[in-house]
Amino acid sequence: MDKLFKNIKGDLAIWAVVGFMAILSFLPIYSASTNLVYVANNGTTTFHLFKHAILLVFGFLIIYGVHKIPYKYFSGGSVLMLPLVILLLVYTLAKGTTIGGANASRWIQIPFIGIGFQTSTLAGLILMIYVSRYLAQNKDKVIVFKESMLKLWLPVAITLMLILPANFSTTAIIFSMTLLIVFIGGYPIKYIATVLGIGLMFLLLFVLTAKAFPGVLPNRVDTWISRVENFSNSDEVEGYQVEKAKIAIASGGIQGRGPGKSVQKNFLPQSSSDFIFAIIVEEFGLIGALVVILCYFFLLIRIIIASKKATTIFATLLIIGVGLPIIFQAIINMAVAVNLFPVTGQTLPLISSGGTSIWMTCLAIGIILSVTANNEKVTRTENEENPLDILHEAIG
């Protein structure tokens, strides 16, 4: 164990907050899993708690393994992985798992172990690394929009088009983060505005086509429209999930009902994943909510600090590209729970159940820690005394 801790490198504050959030997740996961047991008749509470623990163990192994890899290798790795990810997205769109008879073709089953894997999450992570690579390689060049279309925007467009039919919220997050990275990376604002306009036009065209020819391509356009209408129209009856989430939050008070004493977990669908924040507030009150929010805020601060300490443009963009989506996703999840945002299906990173969410978040954390470990190595090297300087001081 001592040897293991000695081999842990990188920002120890990030290690600490990620570990704390993982431990924090056990109580709400154990409590909310009763919904899966008694309503969905799926396993036992102990089974779901054990499954969550196993996923977290593998998640931390991912962090440990990835943070040992020099971050420069992620640059070339993204080029190799992007075609594979696109093929996975095509396969998922064609053969993905359908949930409850509705089109939710965003999952594939991992052979032999029977765990569902959401390929769009991996695709977003690889795409962020690829975009960071492109911007770093062209930081000293005059960017010509036509030339960047092929190497930068075509891979982005293909990836997003394959994710969009089954998962609008993930598509929107990836697109938004891509625009943010290219802005930080010095990509001309006028070109960013052009890409944004093209993206919105394509989205409108996709929605109109899906409504006009519903049988051409499986999609969830009707679900998107329904969620936005229910959210924006005050006369509409609130969705069942949002209504139960608001009841859970309202009954939490300052200190909450207490661990395991949530009532709405028995009625709220996805109580252990999409709406776990509502269960946390019901059981631990405003205090629990503030603890969760402060954890993400602290992680955001450490991500910003790490990006400022990075020694290369690629390292800076890499940290921002893989780190900010974690915070952005957490904000969306909590905003949905308190009815500040339409229902999206985004989980609460590091706290919600779900193997894909946990593992991809851990992969992103591992990449960030890889960069911070390199920063520490560079700092140590710079702080070491040069023998020639010592000789000069002795002579002088």
C-alpha positions as CSV (number, residue, x, y, z in Angstrom):
1,M,0.0,0.0,0.0
2,D,2.9,2.4,0.9
3,K,4.4,1.6,-2.5
4,L,1.1,2.4,-4.2
5,F,0.8,5.8,-2.5
6,K,4.5,6.6,-3.4
7,N,3.6,6.0,-7.0
8,I,0.7,8.4,-7.0
9,K,1.6,11.6,-8.8
10,G,-0.1,14.7,-10.0
11,D,-2.4,17.1,-8.2
12,L,-3.1,15.5,-4.8
13,A,-6.0,17.9,-4.2
14,I,-7.7,16.4,-7.3
15,W,-7.0,12.9,-6.0
16,A,-8.6,13.9,-2.6
17,V,-11.8,15.5,-3.9
18,V,-12.4,12.7,-6.4
19,G,-11.9,10.1,-3.6
20,F,-14.2,12.0,-1.3
21,M,-16.9,12.2,-3.9
22,A,-16.6,8.5,-4.6
23,I,-17.0,7.7,-0.9
24,L,-19.9,10.2,-0.7
25,S,-21.8,8.4,-3.5
26,F,-22.2,5.2,-1.5
27,L,-25.0,6.4,0.8
28,P,-27.3,7.9,-1.8
29,I,-26.6,5.0,-4.2
30,Y,-27.5,2.4,-1.5
31,S,-30.6,4.3,-0.6
32,A,-31.9,5.0,-4.1
33,S,-31.3,1.5,-5.2
34,T,-34.4,0.4,-3.4
35,N,-36.3,1.8,-6.3
36,L,-34.6,-0.8,-8.6
37,V,-35.2,-3.5,-6.1
38,Y,-38.9,-3.0,-5.2
39,V,-40.2,-1.2,-8.2
40,A,-38.2,-2.6,-11.1
41,N,-37.7,-6.0,-9.3
42,N,-34.0,-5.9,-10.2
43,G,-31.6,-7.6,-7.7
44,T,-31.1,-6.4,-4.1
45,T,-29.8,-3.2,-2.5
46,T,-26.6,-5.0,-1.5
47,F,-26.1,-6.2,-5.1
48,H,-26.4,-2.6,-6.4
49,L,-24.1,-1.3,-3.7
50,F,-21.5,-4.0,-4.5
51,K,-21.8,-3.3,-8.2
52,H,-21.2,0.4,-7.6
53,A,-18.2,-0.4,-5.5
54,I,-16.7,-2.6,-8.2
55,L,-17.3,0.1,-10.8
56,L,-15.5,2.7,-8.6
57,V,-12.6,0.3,-8.0
58,F,-12.1,-0.2,-11.7
59,G,-12.6,3.6,-12.2
60,F,-9.7,4.4,-9.8
61,L,-7.6,1.7,-11.5
62,I,-8.3,3.6,-14.7
63,I,-7.2,6.9,-13.1
64,Y,-4.0,5.3,-11.7
65,G,-3.1,3.7,-15.0
66,V,-3.9,6.7,-17.2
67,H,-2.1,9.2,-15.0
68,K,1.1,7.2,-15.4
69,I,1.0,7.7,-19.2
70,P,2.9,10.9,-20.3
71,Y,0.2,13.2,-21.6
72,K,2.0,13.8,-25.0
73,Y,0.9,10.3,-26.0
74,F,-2.8,11.3,-25.8
75,S,-2.2,13.6,-28.8
76,G,-1.3,10.8,-31.3
77,G,-3.7,8.4,-29.5
78,S,-6.7,10.6,-30.4
79,V,-5.8,10.4,-34.1
80,L,-5.7,6.6,-33.9
81,M,-8.8,6.3,-31.7
82,L,-11.1,8.7,-33.6
83,P,-11.8,6.4,-36.6
84,L,-12.5,3.5,-34.1
85,V,-14.9,5.7,-32.1
86,I,-16.8,6.7,-35.3
87,L,-17.2,3.0,-36.2
88,L,-18.5,2.3,-32.7
89,L,-21.0,5.2,-33.0
90,V,-22.2,3.8,-36.4
91,Y,-22.6,0.3,-34.8
92,T,-24.4,1.8,-31.8
93,L,-26.8,3.8,-34.0
94,A,-27.6,0.6,-36.0
95,K,-27.5,-2.0,-33.2
96,G,-27.7,-0.1,-30.0
97,T,-29.8,-1.3,-27.1
98,T,-33.5,-0.1,-27.0
99,I,-34.8,0.6,-23.6
100,G,-38.5,0.1,-22.7
101,G,-39.5,0.0,-26.4
102,A,-38.4,3.6,-26.9
103,N,-35.6,4.7,-29.2
104,A,-32.7,5.0,-26.8
105,S,-30.1,3.5,-29.1
106,R,-27.1,4.9,-27.3
107,W,-25.8,1.8,-25.6
108,I,-24.0,-1.3,-26.7
109,Q,-23.5,-4.4,-24.6
110,I,-19.9,-5.3,-23.7
111,P,-19.5,-9.1,-24.5
112,F,-19.1,-11.6,-21.7
113,I,-19.6,-9.2,-18.8
114,G,-23.1,-7.9,-19.8
115,I,-22.4,-4.2,-19.0
116,G,-23.9,-1.5,-21.1
117,F,-21.5,1.0,-22.6
118,Q,-22.5,4.5,-23.9
119,T,-20.2,5.1,-26.8
120,S,-21.1,8.8,-27.1
121,T,-19.3,9.6,-23.8
122,L,-16.1,8.0,-25.1
123,A,-16.5,9.8,-28.4
124,G,-16.8,13.2,-26.7
125,L,-13.6,12.6,-24.7
126,I,-11.6,11.5,-27.7
127,L,-12.9,14.4,-29.8
128,M,-11.9,16.9,-27.1
129,I,-8.3,15.5,-27.2
130,Y,-8.3,15.6,-31.0
131,V,-9.4,19.2,-31.1
132,S,-6.8,20.2,-28.5
133,R,-4.2,18.5,-30.7
134,Y,-5.2,20.4,-33.8
135,L,-5.2,23.8,-32.1
136,A,-1.8,23.2,-30.5
137,Q,-0.3,22.2,-33.8
138,N,-1.6,25.3,-35.5
139,K,-1.1,27.8,-32.7
140,D,1.6,29.8,-34.7
141,K,-0.2,29.5,-38.0
142,V,-2.7,31.8,-39.7
143,I,-5.9,29.7,-39.7
144,V,-7.7,29.5,-43.0
145,F,-11.3,28.4,-42.6
146,K,-11.4,26.2,-45.7
147,E,-8.3,24.3,-44.6
148,S,-9.6,23.8,-41.1
149,M,-12.9,22.4,-42.4
150,L,-11.3,19.1,-43.4
151,K,-8.9,18.4,-40.5
152,L,-10.9,20.0,-37.7
153,W,-14.6,20.4,-38.4
154,L,-15.3,17.3,-40.5
155,P,-14.4,14.9,-37.7
156,V,-16.4,17.0,-35.3
157,A,-19.4,17.1,-37.6
158,I,-19.3,13.3,-38.3
159,T,-19.1,12.5,-34.6
160,L,-21.9,14.8,-33.6
161,M,-24.2,13.6,-36.5
162,L,-23.8,10.1,-35.3
163,I,-24.6,11.0,-31.7
164,L,-27.5,13.4,-32.4
165,P,-30.3,11.0,-33.3
166,A,-30.3,9.2,-30.0
167,N,-28.8,11.8,-27.6
168,F,-29.3,15.5,-28.1
169,S,-28.1,16.6,-24.7
170,T,-24.7,14.9,-25.1
171,T,-24.4,16.4,-28.7
172,A,-25.1,19.9,-27.3
173,I,-22.5,19.5,-24.5
174,I,-19.8,18.2,-26.9
175,F,-20.5,21.0,-29.4
176,S,-20.5,23.7,-26.8
177,M,-17.3,22.4,-25.3
178,T,-15.7,22.2,-28.7
179,L,-16.6,25.9,-29.4
180,L,-15.2,26.9,-26.0
181,I,-11.9,25.1,-26.6
182,V,-11.4,26.5,-30.1
183,F,-12.1,30.0,-28.7
184,I,-9.6,29.5,-25.9
185,G,-7.2,28.1,-28.5
186,G,-7.2,31.3,-30.5
187,Y,-9.5,30.1,-33.4
188,P,-10.9,33.3,-35.1
189,I,-14.2,34.4,-33.6
190,K,-15.8,35.0,-37.0
191,Y,-15.1,31.4,-38.0
192,I,-16.6,30.2,-34.7
193,A,-19.7,32.2,-35.4
194,T,-19.9,30.6,-38.8
195,V,-19.6,27.1,-37.4
196,L,-22.3,27.9,-34.8
197,G,-24.6,29.1,-37.5
198,I,-24.0,26.0,-39.6
199,G,-24.6,23.8,-36.6
200,L,-27.9,25.4,-35.7
201,M,-29.1,25.2,-39.3
202,F,-28.2,21.6,-39.4
203,L,-30.1,20.9,-36.2
204,L,-33.2,22.7,-37.5
205,L,-33.0,20.7,-40.8
206,F,-32.6,17.5,-38.9
207,V,-35.7,18.3,-36.7
208,L,-37.8,19.3,-39.7
209,T,-36.8,16.2,-41.6
210,A,-37.5,13.9,-38.6
211,K,-41.0,15.4,-38.2
212,A,-41.7,15.2,-42.0
213,F,-40.4,11.7,-42.5
214,P,-40.5,10.0,-39.1
215,G,-39.7,6.5,-40.4
216,V,-36.5,7.4,-42.3
217,L,-34.2,7.6,-39.3
218,P,-34.9,6.5,-35.7
219,N,-34.7,9.5,-33.5
220,R,-36.0,11.1,-30.3
221,V,-37.1,14.5,-31.7
222,D,-40.6,14.1,-30.3
223,T,-39.1,13.5,-26.9
224,W,-36.9,16.6,-27.2
225,I,-39.8,18.8,-28.3
226,S,-42.0,17.5,-25.5
227,R,-39.4,18.2,-22.8
228,V,-38.8,21.7,-24.0
229,E,-42.6,22.4,-24.3
230,N,-43.3,21.1,-20.8
231,F,-40.4,23.2,-19.4
232,S,-41.2,26.4,-21.2
233,N,-45.0,26.3,-20.9
234,S,-46.2,27.1,-17.4
235,D,-49.7,25.9,-18.3
236,E,-48.4,22.4,-19.0
237,V,-48.7,19.7,-16.3
238,E,-45.2,19.1,-15.0
239,G,-43.5,15.9,-16.0
240,Y,-43.7,13.1,-13.5
241,Q,-40.0,12.9,-12.9
242,V,-39.6,16.7,-12.3
243,E,-42.6,16.7,-10.1
244,K,-41.2,14.0,-7.8
245,A,-37.8,15.6,-7.8
246,K,-39.2,18.9,-6.7
247,I,-41.2,17.1,-3.9
248,A,-38.0,15.4,-2.8
249,I,-36.0,18.6,-2.7
250,A,-38.8,20.6,-1.0
251,S,-39.1,18.0,1.8
252,G,-35.3,17.9,2.5
253,G,-35.2,21.2,4.4
254,I,-31.9,22.2,6.0
255,Q,-30.7,18.9,7.4
256,G,-32.8,16.5,5.4
257,R,-34.8,13.4,6.4
258,G,-31.6,11.4,7.2
259,P,-29.6,8.7,5.4
260,G,-31.8,6.1,3.8
261,K,-35.1,7.9,4.7
262,S,-36.0,9.3,1.3
263,V,-39.6,8.8,0.4
264,Q,-39.5,9.9,-3.3
265,K,-36.8,7.3,-4.1
266,N,-39.7,4.8,-4.3
267,F,-41.5,6.9,-6.9
268,L,-38.8,8.7,-8.8
269,P,-37.5,6.9,-11.9
270,Q,-33.8,7.0,-12.4
271,S,-33.4,7.9,-8.7
272,S,-29.9,6.4,-8.6
273,S,-28.6,8.1,-11.7
274,D,-30.3,11.1,-13.5
275,F,-32.1,12.4,-10.4
276,I,-29.8,11.3,-7.6
277,F,-29.2,15.0,-6.6
278,A,-32.9,15.2,-5.6
279,I,-32.4,12.1,-3.3
280,I,-29.3,13.7,-1.8
281,V,-31.2,16.9,-1.0
282,E,-34.1,15.0,0.4
283,E,-31.9,12.9,2.7
284,F,-29.2,15.4,3.6
285,G,-31.0,18.7,3.0
286,L,-29.4,22.0,2.0
287,I,-26.2,20.9,3.8
288,G,-25.8,17.9,1.6
289,A,-26.5,19.9,-1.5
290,L,-23.9,22.5,-0.6
291,V,-21.3,19.8,0.1
292,V,-21.9,18.4,-3.4
293,I,-21.8,21.8,-5.1
294,L,-18.6,22.8,-3.2
295,C,-16.9,19.6,-4.3
296,Y,-17.5,20.4,-8.0
297,F,-16.5,24.0,-7.4
298,F,-13.3,22.9,-5.8
299,L,-12.6,20.5,-8.7
300,L,-13.2,23.4,-11.1
301,I,-10.7,25.6,-9.3
302,R,-8.1,22.8,-9.4
303,I,-8.7,22.3,-13.1
304,I,-8.2,26.0,-13.8
305,I,-5.0,26.0,-11.6
306,A,-3.7,23.0,-13.4
307,S,-4.4,24.5,-16.8
308,K,-2.5,27.7,-15.9
309,K,0.5,25.7,-14.7
310,A,0.6,23.6,-17.8
311,T,3.9,23.9,-19.7
312,T,2.5,23.6,-23.3
313,I,-0.5,24.8,-25.2
314,F,-1.7,21.3,-25.8
315,A,-1.5,20.5,-22.1
316,T,-3.6,23.6,-21.3
317,L,-6.2,22.8,-23.9
318,L,-6.3,19.2,-22.9
319,I,-7.1,19.9,-19.3
320,I,-9.8,22.3,-20.2
321,G,-11.2,20.0,-22.9
322,V,-11.6,16.9,-20.7
323,G,-12.1,18.7,-17.4
324,L,-14.8,21.3,-18.0
325,P,-17.3,18.9,-19.4
326,I,-17.3,17.1,-16.0
327,I,-18.3,20.4,-14.3
328,F,-20.7,21.3,-17.1
329,Q,-22.5,18.0,-16.9
330,A,-22.8,18.3,-13.1
331,I,-24.3,21.7,-13.4
332,I,-26.9,20.4,-16.0
333,N,-27.8,17.4,-13.8
334,M,-28.4,19.6,-10.7
335,A,-30.3,22.2,-12.8
336,V,-32.6,19.6,-14.1
337,A,-33.3,18.3,-10.6
338,V,-34.4,21.8,-9.4
339,N,-36.3,22.4,-12.6
340,L,-34.0,25.1,-14.0
341,F,-33.4,23.1,-17.1
342,P,-35.3,20.6,-19.3
343,V,-34.8,16.9,-18.6
344,T,-31.7,15.8,-20.4
345,G,-30.7,12.3,-19.0
346,Q,-27.2,13.5,-17.9
347,T,-25.8,11.8,-14.8
348,L,-24.0,13.4,-11.8
349,P,-20.3,12.6,-12.4
350,L,-18.6,10.5,-9.8
351,I,-21.8,10.2,-7.8
352,S,-24.5,8.7,-10.0
353,S,-24.5,5.0,-10.7
354,G,-23.5,3.7,-14.1
355,G,-20.3,2.2,-15.4
356,T,-19.9,4.4,-18.5
357,S,-20.3,7.6,-16.6
358,I,-17.9,6.6,-13.8
359,W,-15.2,5.1,-16.1
360,M,-15.2,8.0,-18.6
361,T,-15.1,10.5,-15.8
362,C,-12.2,8.6,-14.3
363,L,-10.5,8.5,-17.7
364,A,-10.8,12.3,-17.9
365,I,-9.5,12.7,-14.4
366,G,-6.5,10.4,-15.2
367,I,-5.6,12.6,-18.2
368,I,-5.7,15.7,-16.1
369,L,-3.5,14.1,-13.4
370,S,-1.1,13.0,-16.1
371,V,-0.6,16.6,-17.1
372,T,-0.2,17.8,-13.5
373,A,2.3,15.0,-12.9
374,N,4.3,16.3,-15.8
375,N,4.1,19.9,-14.4
376,E,5.5,18.6,-11.1
377,K,8.3,16.9,-12.9
378,V,9.2,20.0,-14.8
379,T,9.1,22.2,-11.7
380,R,11.4,19.8,-9.8
381,T,13.8,19.9,-12.7
382,E,13.8,23.7,-12.8
383,N,14.3,23.9,-9.1
384,E,17.3,21.6,-9.1
385,E,20.6,23.4,-8.8
386,N,22.8,23.5,-11.9
387,P,26.3,22.2,-11.1
388,L,27.8,25.0,-13.3
389,D,26.0,27.6,-11.3
390,I,27.4,26.2,-8.1
391,L,30.9,26.3,-9.7
392,H,30.5,29.9,-10.8
393,E,29.4,30.9,-7.3
394,A,32.4,29.2,-5.8
395,I,34.8,30.9,-8.2
396,G,33.1,34.3,-7.8
